[in-house]
Amino acid sequence: MTSTEPAGAIIPARSRRQAMDWSLVLLSQGFECMIEHLEEGWVLFVAPQDLAPAKEALRQYEIENPRWQWRQELHWPPVVFHWGALIWCFALATMYWFSTVGGENFKNAGMMQGDAVLKGAWWRLFTAIMLHADFAHLMANITFGLLVLGLSMARYGAGCALLAAYLAGAGGNLAGALLHFEIPSLGASGMVMGGLGLLAIQSLWLRHANPKAGKHAAGGMLGGIMLFVLVGLDPHSDVIAHLGGFVCGLIQGGLLALVSQKNLMRPTLNVLAGTILIALVVVSWALAGQGLSPLP
């Protein structure tokens, strides 16, 4: 700041950015001005005879550009990863080991059979998620699933995310049972696609926090949908189960987005969700264990 102030009339500005914008407006209207930073803040100096018309030009500019914001800060938490997803990977690997020991008898007791589900064997919707055809099938789901579920668990809470993804996987299996009930299936890919759906819809939180962030929320959803198209619509895979799991993940994620992230992260809520998840796994496999014999 200089000790002598330039001669002229003063137009105060709220910030340096506004002073720069206003100077461009005045120059475009033929008014000479100079920007200075005084003790009271940023100001523009104009000739005394130009003060009234300059203020009128700036007033008109503000009317024609209401709340025009070139940039706005979006409050969004950093990307974090929940390593508890490794427990899920270990559970899948353990069940795969059991299936290799138990052979086809074990797989037949838990795999998806649409006609059996429609006759009342609802537990197959859940048990089939834990089974895999071979080691390559297992590793494909574990590698992509570790990333997707780890990110989902960090965003929604470990218990809430795993339960939501597990239910989404069961929803995908139900879609398969209704649309091609005669074809048996197994694998955790529907659950993984459910986790991807949770991630795709998470940007709704951004929309709730800032109503002007609609395009950013839509961009996040579109990115998730495009990723699903790339990895979930392989014609050699169970596309119906993948699509059903993804849609179920979107629906559940949309409902969870109505709850603040702070509440979703509450330990009591996640312990409850984790308990429900474990209960579903145990009960479904207990029912499946009653029929450890090849299906007719």
C-alpha positions as a Markdown table, in Angstrom:
| # | Residue | x | y | z |
|---|---|---|---|---|
| 1 | Met | 0.0 | 0.0 | 0.0 |
| 2 | Thr | 1.3 | 3.5 | -0.9 |
| 3 | Ser | 1.2 | 6.4 | 1.5 |
| 4 | Thr | -0.6 | 8.6 | -1.0 |
| 5 | Glu | -3.9 | 7.6 | -2.5 |
| 6 | Pro | -4.6 | 8.3 | -6.2 |
| 7 | Ala | -6.9 | 11.3 | -6.8 |
| 8 | Gly | -10.5 | 10.4 | -7.8 |
| 9 | Ala | -13.8 | 9.0 | -6.6 |
| 10 | Ile | -13.8 | 5.7 | -4.8 |
| 11 | Ile | -15.9 | 2.7 | -5.6 |
| 12 | Pro | -15.4 | 0.0 | -2.9 |
| 13 | Ala | -15.3 | -3.7 | -3.9 |
| 14 | Arg | -15.8 | -6.8 | -1.7 |
| 15 | Ser | -12.7 | -8.6 | -3.1 |
| 16 | Arg | -9.9 | -8.4 | -5.5 |
| 17 | Arg | -11.8 | -10.7 | -7.9 |
| 18 | Gln | -14.8 | -8.4 | -7.9 |
| 19 | Ala | -12.5 | -5.3 | -8.3 |
| 20 | Met | -11.0 | -7.0 | -11.4 |
| 21 | Asp | -14.4 | -7.9 | -12.8 |
| 22 | Trp | -15.7 | -4.4 | -12.3 |
| 23 | Ser | -12.7 | -2.8 | -13.8 |
| 24 | Leu | -13.3 | -4.8 | -17.0 |
| 25 | Val | -16.9 | -3.7 | -17.0 |
| 26 | Leu | -16.0 | 0.0 | -16.6 |
| 27 | Leu | -13.3 | -0.2 | -19.3 |
| 28 | Ser | -15.8 | -1.8 | -21.7 |
| 29 | Gln | -18.0 | 1.2 | -21.1 |
| 30 | Gly | -15.3 | 3.7 | -21.7 |
| 31 | Phe | -14.6 | 4.6 | -18.1 |
| 32 | Glu | -10.9 | 4.8 | -17.0 |
| 33 | Cys | -10.3 | 3.3 | -13.6 |
| 34 | Met | -7.5 | 2.1 | -11.3 |
| 35 | Ile | -7.5 | -0.7 | -8.8 |
| 36 | Glu | -5.9 | -0.1 | -5.3 |
| 37 | His | -5.8 | -2.0 | -2.1 |
| 38 | Leu | -6.4 | 0.3 | 0.9 |
| 39 | Glu | -6.7 | -0.4 | 4.6 |
| 40 | Glu | -10.5 | -0.8 | 4.2 |
| 41 | Gly | -10.1 | -3.2 | 1.3 |
| 42 | Trp | -10.1 | -3.2 | -2.5 |
| 43 | Val | -11.4 | -0.1 | -4.3 |
| 44 | Leu | -11.6 | 1.3 | -7.8 |
| 45 | Phe | -10.7 | 4.9 | -8.5 |
| 46 | Val | -12.6 | 6.7 | -11.2 |
| 47 | Ala | -12.7 | 10.3 | -12.3 |
| 48 | Pro | -15.2 | 12.3 | -10.1 |
| 49 | Gln | -17.3 | 13.2 | -13.1 |
| 50 | Asp | -17.6 | 9.5 | -14.0 |
| 51 | Leu | -18.6 | 8.3 | -10.5 |
| 52 | Ala | -22.4 | 8.3 | -11.1 |
| 53 | Pro | -22.4 | 6.8 | -14.6 |
| 54 | Ala | -19.8 | 4.2 | -13.5 |
| 55 | Lys | -21.9 | 3.1 | -10.5 |
| 56 | Glu | -24.9 | 2.9 | -12.8 |
| 57 | Ala | -23.0 | 0.7 | -15.2 |
| 58 | Leu | -21.9 | -1.6 | -12.4 |
| 59 | Arg | -25.5 | -1.7 | -11.0 |
| 60 | Gln | -26.7 | -2.8 | -14.4 |
| 61 | Tyr | -24.0 | -5.4 | -14.7 |
| 62 | Glu | -25.0 | -6.9 | -11.3 |
| 63 | Ile | -28.7 | -7.0 | -12.4 |
| 64 | Glu | -27.8 | -8.8 | -15.6 |
| 65 | Asn | -25.5 | -11.2 | -13.9 |
| 66 | Pro | -27.2 | -12.2 | -10.7 |
| 67 | Arg | -25.0 | -14.3 | -8.4 |
| 68 | Trp | -22.8 | -15.3 | -11.4 |
| 69 | Gln | -20.1 | -17.6 | -10.0 |
| 70 | Trp | -17.3 | -18.8 | -12.2 |
| 71 | Arg | -16.1 | -21.2 | -9.5 |
| 72 | Gln | -17.6 | -22.6 | -6.4 |
| 73 | Glu | -16.2 | -24.9 | -3.7 |
| 74 | Leu | -17.9 | -28.2 | -3.4 |
| 75 | His | -17.6 | -29.7 | 0.1 |
| 76 | Trp | -16.9 | -33.4 | -0.6 |
| 77 | Pro | -14.9 | -35.8 | 1.6 |
| 78 | Pro | -11.6 | -37.2 | 0.2 |
| 79 | Val | -11.5 | -40.6 | -1.4 |
| 80 | Val | -10.9 | -43.2 | 1.3 |
| 81 | Phe | -10.7 | -47.0 | 1.4 |
| 82 | His | -11.9 | -49.4 | 4.0 |
| 83 | Trp | -9.6 | -52.4 | 4.4 |
| 84 | Gly | -12.3 | -54.4 | 6.1 |
| 85 | Ala | -13.2 | -55.5 | 2.5 |
| 86 | Leu | -10.4 | -58.0 | 2.9 |
| 87 | Ile | -12.5 | -59.9 | 5.4 |
| 88 | Trp | -15.1 | -60.3 | 2.7 |
| 89 | Cys | -12.4 | -61.5 | 0.3 |
| 90 | Phe | -11.3 | -64.0 | 2.9 |
| 91 | Ala | -14.8 | -65.3 | 3.4 |
| 92 | Leu | -15.2 | -65.9 | -0.3 |
| 93 | Ala | -11.9 | -67.7 | -0.4 |
| 94 | Thr | -12.9 | -69.8 | 2.5 |
| 95 | Met | -16.2 | -70.8 | 0.9 |
| 96 | Tyr | -14.3 | -71.6 | -2.3 |
| 97 | Trp | -12.1 | -74.0 | -0.3 |
| 98 | Phe | -15.1 | -75.7 | 1.3 |
| 99 | Ser | -16.6 | -76.1 | -2.2 |
| 100 | Thr | -13.5 | -77.8 | -3.5 |
| 101 | Val | -13.6 | -80.2 | -0.5 |
| 102 | Gly | -17.3 | -80.8 | -0.7 |
| 103 | Gly | -17.3 | -81.1 | -4.5 |
| 104 | Glu | -20.4 | -80.8 | -6.6 |
| 105 | Asn | -22.6 | -81.9 | -3.8 |
| 106 | Phe | -21.7 | -78.7 | -1.8 |
| 107 | Lys | -22.2 | -76.4 | -4.8 |
| 108 | Asn | -25.5 | -78.0 | -5.8 |
| 109 | Ala | -26.8 | -77.3 | -2.3 |
| 110 | Gly | -26.1 | -73.6 | -2.5 |
| 111 | Met | -26.1 | -72.5 | -6.2 |
| 112 | Met | -28.9 | -70.5 | -7.8 |
| 113 | Gln | -31.6 | -72.6 | -9.2 |
| 114 | Gly | -34.5 | -70.4 | -10.3 |
| 115 | Asp | -37.1 | -73.2 | -10.2 |
| 116 | Ala | -36.0 | -74.2 | -6.7 |
| 117 | Val | -36.2 | -70.6 | -5.5 |
| 118 | Leu | -39.7 | -70.1 | -6.9 |
| 119 | Lys | -40.7 | -73.3 | -5.1 |
| 120 | Gly | -39.6 | -71.8 | -1.7 |
| 121 | Ala | -35.8 | -72.3 | -1.5 |
| 122 | Trp | -35.2 | -68.6 | -1.0 |
| 123 | Trp | -31.9 | -69.1 | 0.7 |
| 124 | Arg | -30.3 | -69.9 | -2.6 |
| 125 | Leu | -30.5 | -66.2 | -3.5 |
| 126 | Phe | -27.9 | -65.7 | -0.7 |
| 127 | Thr | -25.8 | -68.9 | -0.7 |
| 128 | Ala | -25.1 | -68.6 | -4.4 |
| 129 | Ile | -23.3 | -65.3 | -3.8 |
| 130 | Met | -20.6 | -67.2 | -1.8 |
| 131 | Leu | -19.9 | -69.9 | -4.4 |
| 132 | His | -17.7 | -69.8 | -7.5 |
| 133 | Ala | -17.2 | -72.1 | -10.4 |
| 134 | Asp | -13.4 | -72.1 | -10.4 |
| 135 | Phe | -10.3 | -70.2 | -9.1 |
| 136 | Ala | -10.3 | -67.7 | -12.0 |
| 137 | His | -14.0 | -66.9 | -11.3 |
| 138 | Leu | -13.2 | -66.3 | -7.7 |
| 139 | Met | -10.2 | -64.1 | -8.4 |
| 140 | Ala | -12.1 | -62.0 | -10.9 |
| 141 | Asn | -14.7 | -61.2 | -8.3 |
| 142 | Ile | -12.2 | -60.7 | -5.4 |
| 143 | Thr | -10.0 | -58.3 | -7.3 |
| 144 | Phe | -12.7 | -55.9 | -8.6 |
| 145 | Gly | -14.9 | -56.5 | -5.6 |
| 146 | Leu | -12.1 | -55.5 | -3.1 |
| 147 | Leu | -11.8 | -52.1 | -4.8 |
| 148 | Val | -15.6 | -51.5 | -5.2 |
| 149 | Leu | -16.6 | -52.7 | -1.7 |
| 150 | Gly | -13.7 | -51.1 | 0.0 |
| 151 | Leu | -14.7 | -47.7 | -1.4 |
| 152 | Ser | -18.4 | -48.3 | -0.7 |
| 153 | Met | -17.6 | -49.3 | 2.9 |
| 154 | Ala | -15.6 | -46.2 | 3.4 |
| 155 | Arg | -18.5 | -44.1 | 2.1 |
| 156 | Tyr | -21.5 | -45.7 | 3.7 |
| 157 | Gly | -20.0 | -47.5 | 6.7 |
| 158 | Ala | -18.6 | -51.0 | 6.7 |
| 159 | Gly | -21.7 | -52.8 | 7.9 |
| 160 | Cys | -24.2 | -50.8 | 6.0 |
| 161 | Ala | -22.4 | -51.1 | 2.7 |
| 162 | Leu | -21.7 | -54.8 | 2.9 |
| 163 | Leu | -25.3 | -55.5 | 3.9 |
| 164 | Ala | -26.6 | -53.3 | 1.1 |
| 165 | Ala | -24.3 | -55.0 | -1.5 |
| 166 | Tyr | -25.3 | -58.4 | -0.2 |
| 167 | Leu | -29.0 | -57.7 | -0.6 |
| 168 | Ala | -28.3 | -56.2 | -4.0 |
| 169 | Gly | -26.6 | -59.5 | -5.0 |
| 170 | Ala | -29.6 | -61.4 | -3.8 |
| 171 | Gly | -31.8 | -59.0 | -5.8 |
| 172 | Gly | -29.8 | -59.8 | -8.9 |
| 173 | Asn | -30.2 | -63.5 | -8.3 |
| 174 | Leu | -33.9 | -63.0 | -7.9 |
| 175 | Ala | -34.0 | -61.2 | -11.3 |
| 176 | Gly | -32.3 | -64.2 | -12.8 |
| 177 | Ala | -34.7 | -66.6 | -11.1 |
| 178 | Leu | -37.6 | -64.7 | -12.6 |
| 179 | Leu | -36.2 | -64.2 | -16.1 |
| 180 | His | -34.2 | -67.4 | -16.8 |
| 181 | Phe | -35.1 | -69.8 | -13.9 |
| 182 | Glu | -34.0 | -72.9 | -15.8 |
| 183 | Ile | -30.3 | -71.8 | -15.9 |
| 184 | Pro | -28.2 | -72.4 | -12.7 |
| 185 | Ser | -25.8 | -69.8 | -11.6 |
| 186 | Leu | -23.4 | -68.9 | -8.8 |
| 187 | Gly | -20.9 | -66.1 | -8.0 |
| 188 | Ala | -20.5 | -62.8 | -6.1 |
| 189 | Ser | -20.6 | -60.7 | -9.2 |
| 190 | Gly | -24.1 | -59.5 | -8.6 |
| 191 | Met | -23.0 | -58.3 | -5.1 |
| 192 | Val | -20.0 | -56.6 | -6.7 |
| 193 | Met | -22.3 | -54.8 | -9.2 |
| 194 | Gly | -24.5 | -53.8 | -6.2 |
| 195 | Gly | -21.4 | -52.2 | -4.7 |
| 196 | Leu | -20.7 | -50.4 | -7.9 |
| 197 | Gly | -24.3 | -49.1 | -7.9 |
| 198 | Leu | -23.8 | -47.8 | -4.4 |
| 199 | Leu | -20.7 | -45.9 | -5.6 |
| 200 | Ala | -22.5 | -44.6 | -8.7 |
| 201 | Ile | -25.3 | -43.0 | -6.7 |
| 202 | Gln | -23.2 | -41.6 | -3.9 |
| 203 | Ser | -22.9 | -38.2 | -5.6 |
| 204 | Leu | -26.5 | -37.5 | -4.6 |
| 205 | Trp | -25.0 | -36.5 | -1.3 |
| 206 | Leu | -23.2 | -33.7 | -3.2 |
| 207 | Arg | -26.5 | -32.6 | -4.7 |
| 208 | His | -28.2 | -32.4 | -1.2 |
| 209 | Ala | -25.3 | -30.4 | 0.2 |
| 210 | Asn | -25.2 | -27.9 | -2.7 |
| 211 | Pro | -28.3 | -27.5 | -5.0 |
| 212 | Lys | -26.1 | -26.0 | -7.7 |
| 213 | Ala | -24.0 | -29.2 | -7.9 |
| 214 | Gly | -26.6 | -31.1 | -10.0 |
| 215 | Lys | -24.3 | -31.5 | -13.0 |
| 216 | His | -21.5 | -32.9 | -10.8 |
| 217 | Ala | -23.9 | -35.4 | -9.3 |
| 218 | Ala | -25.2 | -36.4 | -12.7 |
| 219 | Gly | -21.6 | -36.8 | -13.9 |
| 220 | Gly | -20.8 | -39.1 | -11.1 |
| 221 | Met | -23.8 | -41.3 | -11.8 |
| 222 | Leu | -23.1 | -41.4 | -15.5 |
| 223 | Gly | -19.5 | -42.4 | -14.8 |
| 224 | Gly | -20.7 | -45.3 | -12.6 |
| 225 | Ile | -23.2 | -46.4 | -15.3 |
| 226 | Met | -20.4 | -46.3 | -18.0 |
| 227 | Leu | -18.2 | -48.4 | -15.8 |
| 228 | Phe | -21.0 | -50.9 | -15.3 |
| 229 | Val | -21.5 | -51.1 | -19.1 |
| 230 | Leu | -17.8 | -51.9 | -19.5 |
| 231 | Val | -17.5 | -54.6 | -16.8 |
| 232 | Gly | -21.0 | -55.8 | -16.2 |
| 233 | Leu | -22.4 | -56.5 | -19.6 |
| 234 | Asp | -20.0 | -59.2 | -20.7 |
| 235 | Pro | -22.1 | -61.6 | -22.8 |
| 236 | His | -20.3 | -64.6 | -21.3 |
| 237 | Ser | -21.4 | -63.6 | -17.8 |
| 238 | Asp | -24.8 | -63.6 | -16.1 |
| 239 | Val | -25.9 | -60.2 | -17.4 |
| 240 | Ile | -29.3 | -60.3 | -15.8 |
| 241 | Ala | -27.9 | -60.9 | -12.3 |
| 242 | His | -25.3 | -58.1 | -12.9 |
| 243 | Leu | -28.0 | -55.7 | -14.0 |
| 244 | Gly | -30.3 | -56.7 | -11.2 |
| 245 | Gly | -27.5 | -56.2 | -8.6 |
| 246 | Phe | -26.5 | -52.8 | -10.1 |
| 247 | Val | -30.1 | -51.5 | -10.1 |
| 248 | Cys | -30.6 | -52.7 | -6.5 |
| 249 | Gly | -27.4 | -51.0 | -5.5 |
| 250 | Leu | -28.6 | -47.8 | -7.1 |
| 251 | Ile | -32.0 | -48.0 | -5.3 |
| 252 | Gln | -30.4 | -48.7 | -1.9 |
| 253 | Gly | -27.7 | -46.1 | -2.4 |
| 254 | Gly | -30.4 | -43.5 | -3.2 |
| 255 | Leu | -32.2 | -44.3 | 0.0 |
| 256 | Leu | -29.0 | -44.2 | 2.0 |
| 257 | Ala | -28.2 | -40.8 | 0.5 |
| 258 | Leu | -31.2 | -39.4 | 2.3 |
| 259 | Val | -29.3 | -40.1 | 5.6 |
| 260 | Ser | -26.3 | -38.0 | 6.5 |
| 261 | Gln | -23.0 | -39.7 | 6.3 |
| 262 | Lys | -22.3 | -38.9 | 9.9 |
| 263 | Asn | -25.3 | -41.0 | 10.9 |
| 264 | Leu | -24.4 | -43.8 | 8.6 |
| 265 | Met | -21.0 | -44.0 | 10.2 |
| 266 | Arg | -22.4 | -44.6 | 13.7 |
| 267 | Pro | -20.8 | -47.7 | 15.2 |
| 268 | Thr | -24.1 | -49.0 | 16.6 |
| 269 | Leu | -25.8 | -48.8 | 13.2 |
| 270 | Asn | -22.9 | -50.6 | 11.4 |
| 271 | Val | -22.7 | -53.3 | 14.1 |
| 272 | Leu | -26.5 | -53.9 | 13.7 |
| 273 | Ala | -26.1 | -54.1 | 9.9 |
| 274 | Gly | -23.2 | -56.4 | 10.2 |
| 275 | Thr | -25.1 | -58.6 | 12.6 |
| 276 | Ile | -28.0 | -58.9 | 10.1 |
| 277 | Leu | -25.5 | -59.7 | 7.4 |
| 278 | Ile | -23.9 | -62.5 | 9.4 |
| 279 | Ala | -27.3 | -63.8 | 10.4 |
| 280 | Leu | -28.4 | -64.0 | 6.7 |
| 281 | Val | -25.2 | -65.9 | 5.8 |
| 282 | Val | -25.5 | -68.4 | 8.7 |
| 283 | Val | -29.3 | -69.0 | 8.3 |
| 284 | Ser | -29.2 | -69.4 | 4.6 |
| 285 | Trp | -26.3 | -71.9 | 4.7 |
| 286 | Ala | -27.9 | -73.7 | 7.6 |
| 287 | Leu | -31.0 | -74.2 | 5.4 |
| 288 | Ala | -28.8 | -75.2 | 2.4 |
| 289 | Gly | -27.0 | -77.7 | 4.6 |
| 290 | Gln | -30.2 | -79.6 | 5.1 |
| 291 | Gly | -30.2 | -80.6 | 1.5 |
| 292 | Leu | -26.5 | -81.5 | 0.8 |
| 293 | Ser | -27.4 | -83.8 | -2.1 |
| 294 | Pro | -27.4 | -83.2 | -5.9 |
| 295 | Leu | -30.4 | -81.5 | -7.3 |
| 296 | Pro | -32.6 | -83.8 | -9.5 |
